[in-house]
Amino acid sequence: MNGEPLLAQYVPGTGLLHRLDARSKSVAVALLTADVLHASWPLEVCGLALLAVLGIRLAGIGARQVWRSLRPLFFLVAFSALMNLLSVPGDPAWRLGPLTVTRAGLLTALETLTRIPVLILTASILVWTTPPGALIDGMTAAARPLARLGRAGTALQDLALFAGLALRFLPMVHESFHRVRIARLARGIDLEGGPAWVRWRNLAELIIPWLIDVFRRADAVAIGLAARGYRRGTVRTPWQIRRWSAADYLLVGIGLLVTLWVWRRELFPAPPL
């Protein structure tokens, strides 16, 4: 690979965020994710965006690397913002031929261009600074106290495990596609040239072996889980118990303070006049 941080791929480092426990980072990211979804736009969302930028700086990842890693997702965000711009009803702001742009659509598009990237960056900081094994253990350990809720809590713990496995699997899928593509290019097959029907045929011939490799890897993961005695609905104990440092408690404390600020209107409603 080219050494760039890929989506959902761990980036080795020795920074402060790399040294923190995966459980504390999982709890903080969960709190901040709820905050970003609930925060008012634009001031609170922009404030959370500054926190995400600070986290990227502490992780030691450059802006160019972040852009190259998340560029495909930002394209989807821009497309979603465009759809909101053209489809949200309201008072017309201006007309572009048959298309009408409303003030509500413009505000919704701007909110989409800020809120969703902050969500993506917040989750990416967790993945970039946590090794895959520690990430899965941290997410399941963070959900372990919920097991006291009974079957619902145990299901949430299983969901945390599956989410960690999914994040671990994304780089493997990207690597598999890259390997199959390089193999096709080495055989002299031009994937971008020729008529449209030739490009579609070459794409189909590329996708089929890629999917076969992805399913083979998924089957290997399932066999590995079964060999390690995984059963749904059981409470699993960690292999290693790591003690939190002062920085871990500080991170969770900051997350709680930010959560209290964002949810202050619901937690501490103003008395009626």
Residue pairs with C-beta under 8 A, 6 or more apart in sequence:
1 175
1 178
4 65
4 68
4 69
5 11
5 61
5 65
5 66
5 68
5 69
5 128
6 69
6 170
6 171
6 174
7 69
7 70
7 72
7 73
7 124
7 170
7 171
7 174
8 124
8 127
8 167
8 168
8 170
8 171
9 69
9 127
9 128
9 170
9 171
9 174
10 127
10 128
10 129
10 130
10 131
10 132
10 135
11 59
11 61
11 128
11 129
12 18
13 59
13 60
13 129
15 58
15 59
15 60
15 129
16 58
16 247
17 25
17 55
17 58
17 59
17 125
17 129
18 59
18 60
18 129
18 130
19 245
19 247
20 129
20 245
20 247
20 248
20 251
21 138
21 242
21 244
21 245
21 248
22 130
22 134
22 135
22 137
22 138
22 139
22 141
23 138
23 141
23 142
23 244
23 248
24 244
24 248
24 249
24 251
24 252
25 126
25 129
25 130
25 138
25 251
26 126
26 135
26 138
26 139
26 141
26 142
27 142
27 252
27 255
28 251
28 252
28 254
28 255
29 122
29 123
29 125
29 126
30 142
31 252
31 255
31 256
31 258
31 259
32 48
32 51
32 122
32 255
32 258
32 259
33 119
33 122
33 123
34 259
35 48
35 258
35 259
35 262
35 263
36 45
36 48
36 115
36 118
36 119
36 122
37 115
37 119
38 262
38 263
39 45
39 47
39 48
39 115
39 262
41 107
41 110
41 111
41 114
41 115
42 110
42 111
42 114
44 262
45 111
45 114
45 115
45 118
46 114
48 118
48 122
48 258
48 262
49 114
49 117
49 118
49 121
51 258
52 118
52 121
52 122
52 125
53 121
55 121
55 122
55 125
56 63
56 66
56 121
56 125
59 125
59 128
59 129
61 128
66 121
66 124
67 74
69 124
70 117
70 120
70 121
70 124
73 120
74 117
77 112
77 113
77 116
77 117
77 120
78 113
80 112
80 116
81 109
81 110
81 112
81 113
82 109
84 105
84 108
84 109
84 112
85 101
85 105
85 106
85 108
85 109
86 99
86 100
86 101
86 105
87 105
88 102
88 104
88 105
88 108
89 102
89 104
89 105
90 102
90 103
90 104
90 105
91 102
91 103
91 104
92 100
92 101
92 102
93 101
93 102
93 103
93 105
93 106
94 101
95 101
126 135
127 135
127 167
130 138
132 164
132 167
132 168
135 164
135 167
135 168
136 161
136 164
136 165
136 168
137 238
137 239
137 240
138 164
139 160
139 161
139 163
139 164
140 157
140 160
140 161
140 164
140 236
141 238
142 160
143 153
143 156
143 157
143 159
143 160
144 157
144 235
145 153
146 152
146 153
146 156
146 157
147 153
147 154
147 157
147 235
149 156
151 233
154 233
154 234
154 235
155 233
157 235
157 236
158 232
158 233
165 221
169 217
169 218
169 221
172 214
172 217
173 214
176 210
176 213
176 214
176 217
177 210
179 213
180 206
180 209
180 210
180 213
181 191
181 206
184 191
184 202
184 205
184 206
185 191
189 202
189 205
190 202
191 199
191 202
191 203
191 206
192 199
193 199
194 202
230 236
260 267
